[in-house]
Structures are given as structure tokens and as C-alpha cells.
Amino acid sequence: MTTKMQYTNLNRNFLVLTVLLLFVGFVIFLSASLGLLAQLDTSFSFIILKQILGGGGIGITALLLARTLDYKIFEKYSLYIFFGAILLNLLVFIPDLGFQHGGATRWIELGPVTLQPSDFLRLGAVIFFAAWLAGVKNRVKTFEYGFLPLCVLIVVTEGLLLLQRDTDVVIILTLLAMFFIAGGKIKHFALIGLILILGLVFLLYTRPYVLDRFTSFINPTADLQGSGYQLNQSLIAIGSGGLFGRGLGQSIQKFEYLPEPLGDSIFAVQAEELGFVGSTSIVLLFVFWTLAGLKIAAQAKDMFGVLLVSGIVLTITLQAFINMGSMLGLMPITGVPLPFISQGGTSLILTLFACGIILSVLKKPV
């Protein structure tokens, strides 16, 4: 039987790895920001202050707050949380509230605060689906209680994102993983896979930006100044880093060459500055963090806890590895940021809040 000391060790290990990721992420972010004052739309001090307050201040506070909560409260209010996330995503279409960037409408601007509602949608979908699967239990193997709700959830979440000129494979993969953990039927997986392939084909024909991403992935040199520009600049940055990198703050590609050097391209910037050794260390740090989170999931007291922790861990992990993989040319560019590292105060706050939820699952051992 798992003892109280073992529960404490699991939580401590996960918390230490979370804080370490946060610290490493801030150092990388600070280094990537140096020398970019001429290119930034706002002041350097504002960017850094926002990241410090989001991660070091409000984010840690959110983590500690979530850790003190009874995680079962999320099961009780899961439907309201998910509906709230949906409404938040609809707010981007309100004039003077939602704003565009790069041709997409994905953000809400509230004075100095900028929100990307898709972050809330991921967490809301995970909480709701974990509660649903825990409630239906063995009926998850049936069409009406397992397969159909999963399809509806994918359609709702991806439909909202498509309206924002966005897609999110992270949500889809996370929901599929949760469905598998809960005991979903293999034949339902096969059917969902077929539906997703057909959906991808439909998007390739109807959404030019999706086709551009796949074209640049298959043939990165086909459009060096267009759809393939970010990938090629990323590969140049990573290749320039060599084994040990140019040194902190010494990236060249971040100057007018690499798009979003503080956002989804920040992995390429750190690869140029820290080299293969630094990049491998970051990958391993995410691997250890994932294993620590999944160990907590394995020791959860009920199925809701297992699914909730697994879903949150996989959401963050998938986002991280999809980001890094896209910068390496291993998968199409998706535009997802690198958790704990990329610019984004509210995104970081929500990530740390989710980590606090994970820590709350083993708070009261029985």
C-alpha cells in the first residue's frame, strides 16, 4: 500500500521538476529577449516584468492555490467549467475585445492583459472528459457513452478553433489518450482514426493555411520566403548551435530572421545559443517531468483523479514535444508555444494552475 511518505515524495519530485522547468524557462526567455529591444513592439522591461509576474508571482500563487483545493470540486463543476471555456472562446469574435495577429483571431485583449482562450479550452475539455469517463465507468465501451461523446467533444473544440483560423492536435491526442486509459474499444479508435483522416483531407482542401503547413513540412525548400520560411530559419538556427551553442544571448537568427523568437520559435533560439547539449537537457527535463506526473496519476485514489492528472500531463507534454518537433522539422509547424518557456503570461499562469491541480490529487492520502 502506498504510504503517506511515498505520496509526499511523488508530489515533491513533481514540484521540484516544475520549478526547475520554470527557472530554466525564464533564463532561456531572458536570453532570447536580450538585444531585441529594437524589434519588440513594447519595452523590454515590460516583457520581462510580464513574464516574472506571470511565472514567479501570479503563476506560483495559482499553483499553490490549486494545490490546496479538493480536486473533486473540478469533477462536480466540470460541465460549467467546460461551458465557461467555450464562452471565453466565443468572446474573440466581439469587436474591440478580440483582436487579430498573423491573420488569425485567437486573442482577447483586456487592457494590458492578453488572453488566448484556446488554453482554457484545453484544460476545460480535459476536466469535463475526465469527469464524464469516470462517471460512465464501463459504459465507455459502448457507442453512446464512449465513442459518441468523444466525437462530439472533438467536433466542438476543433470547430471553435477553426472559427478562429486555428487547429489544435494537442486536444485531439489528449482526448484519445484519456479514452484509451478509461478502457475505450479498439474498434472505436480505428473508426475515430478514419474520421480524423477524412477531416484532415477536408481541411487540406478547404483551409489553405493547413495545406501550406503540410507542404512546407514535406518540402521545406518549396517556398523559402513563404510557408517554409519559419521552418528553414529554425533549422538554420538549430544547425548553427552545434554541440555547445554560441552562448546565452548570442543568437543571430532571432534578429529579424526567425519569426516569433519569444513565442513558438524560442526552442530554435535556445538551440542556437545552448547547442545540442542544451537542447537535449531540455528534452530530458520534459521527459522526467512527464514521468513524475504520470506516477502521480498511477497513484490517484479514483478514476477521475487518474484521468484528470493524465490528461493535464499529456496536454502539456504533447504541446512541448509538438513545439520542439515542429522546430526540428519532424512535424508540420503548428504555432503552439513551448510550455514554461515561451512568452505568454496568462498561458504560463494557467499551466502552473494545472500543475497545482496535479499536486492536489495526492494531497490527502488514505
N, C-alpha and C positions, 0 to 999 in steps of 0.2 A: 504493500500500500504506500502511496506517495505521502511522505511526511511534510510537516509544515516547513522544515528546513529546506527540503527539495523544492517546494513551491517558491520559497524566498530566493533560492539560488537561480531558478529559472527566470524569475522576474528581474533579479539583479543583473544577470547576464544580458538580458534583452535591453534593459535600461542603459547599461554601460555602452553597448554597441550603438544604441540610438543616439546617445550623447556624443559618442566618438564620430559617428556619421555627420552629426550636426556641426561639430567642431571642424572636421576636415572639409566639410562643405563650405563653411564660412571662409576658411583660409583660401580655398580654391576660388570662391566668388570674389573675395577681396583682391586676389592676384589678377583675376580676369578683368577686374574693374579698373585697375591701375593703368593710367595712360590713355583712358578712353574718354576723358573729360570733353574733348573737342567733338566727339561723336554722340555723346549722350544728349537726350532731349531735356534732361533735367540735371541738377547739380550732382556732382559725385557724392557729396556729403549726404544729400537726401537719399540717394540709392543705398548707401551703406547703412544709414540710420534706419531706413525701412527694413532692411534685412536683419539688422540687430534687434529691432523691436519685435519683428515677426518671429524670429527664431529664438533669440536669447531672452526676450521678455514675454510677450504675449503667448508665443508658441509653447514655451516651457510651462507657463501658467495654465494653458489649456490642457497640456499633458497631465499635470498634477491634479487639475480639477476632474478630468475624465477618470483618472485612476481612483479617485475617492468615491465615484458613483457606483451603484449597483448595476452591473451590466444588463441585468434582466429588464431594466427600465427601457432599454432600447428595443427589446422584444415586445413589450407592452405597447409602445407608441411607434412601432415600425411603419405602419401604414401612413401615419401622419407625417413622419419624417420623410418618407418617400414622396408623398404628395407635396410637401414643402419644397423638396428639391426640384420637382417638376415645375412648380410655380416660379421658383427662382430662375429657372432656365427660360421661362417664357418672358421674364422681365427684360431680357436683352432686346426684345423687339419693340419696346416702348421708346419712342423718340425722346432724346435728351437724357436717357438713362442708359440704354445700351449704346455701345459705340463700335466702330469697325477698325480693324487693323489687318493689313495684308489681304484685304478683300473679303474678310470674314467678320461676322457679327457674333462674337463669343464672349464679350465682356460687359460688365456693369460698372459704371463709374459713379461713385458716391463721394464727391469732393476729392480729397487726396487719396481715397481708398479705391482700389480697382479689384473687382472680383471676377473670377472665371467660374461661372455656375456649374460647368461640367465636373469640377472637382467635388462639389456637393452631390451631384447626380451619381457619381461612382459610389460614394460612401452610402448614400441613401438606398441605392439599389442593392448593395451588399447586405445592409441591415434588414431590409424588407425580405429579401430572398432567404436569408438565414432564418428569419422568424417563420416564413412560410414553410420551408422544408422541415424545420423542427416540429412544426405543428401537424403537418400531414403524415409524418413518420413513414411507415412502409408504403403508404399510398403514393409515394413519389414514383413508384414503378409503373403507375397507371398513366394513361394518356391524359386524362382530365385534371389530375392533381400534380403531375410531374412535367410531362412534355409540353402541354399547352400553356401553363403559367410561365415556363421558361421562354417559350416563343414570344408570348405577349410582352414579357419584360424586356426582351431584346429589341422587339419592334418599337416599344415606347421609348426606350432610352436612345436607341440609334436614330429613330425618327426625329426626336428633339434635336439631336446633334446635327443631323443632315440639314435641318432647317437653319442651323447656324453655320452652314457650309463647313461641317466638321464630321469626322467619324472617330470612333474610339474602339479599337480592337481590344483594349485592356478590359473594358466592361464585359465584352463577349466572352473572352477567355476566362475571366474570373468567374462569371456565372456558370459556365460549362464545368469548371473545376469543382465548384460548390455542388453542382448537380451530381457529379461523379462521386464526390465524397459522401453525399447523402444516400447513394445507392441507386441512382438512375439507371435505366436499362440501356444496354449497349446498342440495341437496335434504334432506340430513340436518339442516341448520339449520332449514329450513321445518318438518320433522317435529318437531324439538325445540320449536320455537316453538308449534306446535299443542298439544303435550303440556303445555307450561308454561301455556298459556291455560286448558286444561281443569283443570290443577292449581289455578290461581288461582280458577276458578269453584268448585271443590270446597272450597277454603279459605274463600271468602266465605260458603258455606252452612254450614260446619261449625265455623268459628272466628270467634266474634262480634267479637273484638278486631281481626281483619283487616278485617271488614266496617265496623267503626267508623272505622278509618283511612281507608278509601276514601270513606265517607260524609262525613266531615269535610273531606276533600280536595275532593270535588265541590261540597259546600255547607258552607263553613266556619261559617256562621251558624246551621246547623240545630240544633246543641246547644252553645251557648256555654259552658255550665257542665259539659259532659261531654266527649265525644270531640273537640269542636272547640276546647276551651279553650286548649290549648298553642299551636295554630296562630294563633288570634286574638291571644293575648298576645304571640306572637312578631312578628306583623305590626304591632301597636301599638308595640312596642319599636323595630323597624326604621324605621317611619314617623316616630317621634319623633326619630330621629337626624338627619334632614335631610341636608344636604350635608356638614357637617364634624363633626356629633355634639355631644353635651352635654359631652364631655370625659372623660378617663380617670377611672374610679371614680365617675362621676356618673349611672350608670344608675338609673332609678326602677323599671323593670319587674322587676329582679332581686329587689326586696324584696317577697316574699310573692305576687307576681303570676305571674311566669314560672317554670314547673316546670323543675327541673334546670338552674339558671343556670350551674353549673360543669361540667355534662355536655353533653348533646346540644343544649341551648339556648344555649350560650355564643356562638355566632355572632350570635344576636339581641342578646345583651348588648353585644358589641363594636360591632355596627351602631348601637346607640343611643348608645354612647359615642364612636365614631370616625366615624359617619356614612357616607354613600355613598362618599366618597373612601377612607376606611379600609377599608371592605368590598371595594371594587374592588381595592385594593392587595393584600389577602389572596388574592383570587381569582387575580390575576395571578401572585402568588408561587407558588401551587399549579400554575398553568399552566407557568411556567418550570421548576419542579421536575420536572414530568411530562416535559416535552420533554428535559430533561437526562438523566433516567433512560432514556427511550426511545432516545436517542442511544447510550447505553452498550449497550443491548440490540442495537442495529443493528450494533455493532462486536464483539459476542461471538464467541468463537472456534469455537463449536459450537452446534448446535440446542438443546441443553439450556440453555446459557447464555442464548440468545435468549429462550427460553420462560420460564425462571426469572426473569430480570430484568423481562420484560414483565408476567408475572403479578403479581410483587410491586408494581411501579409502578402497575399498573391497580387492584390491590386497595386500595392507599392512596388513589389519586386518586378512584376511584369512591366510596369511603367519604366523602371530603371533599366532593365535589360533591353527593352524595345528602344529606348532612347540611345543607349550605348551601341546596340546593334545597328541602328539606322545610321549613326555617325561613322561606323566601320564599313558600311555598305553591305551588311549581312541581311538587311531587310529594307523595305521602302521607307523613305522619310515620312514620319507621322506627325511631327510637330509637338509631341509630348515632352514636357520638361523632365529633367533629371531630379528625382526627389532628394530633398535635403540640400541640394547644391544650386540648382537653377534659381534665377531671380523670381521672386513672387512671394510677397509677404503672407497674403491670405492663404495661398496654397500650402506654404510651409506650416502655418498655424493649424490648418485642417489636418495635415499629415501628422503633426505631433499630437493633436487631439485624438486621432485614430490610434496612435501608439499608446496613449493613455487608456483607451478602451481595452486594448490588448492586455495591459497590465492589471486592469480591474477584474479580469476573468478569474485569476487565481488569487485574488485579494483575500478571500475568506475560505481557506482550506477546510474540508470536512473529513 
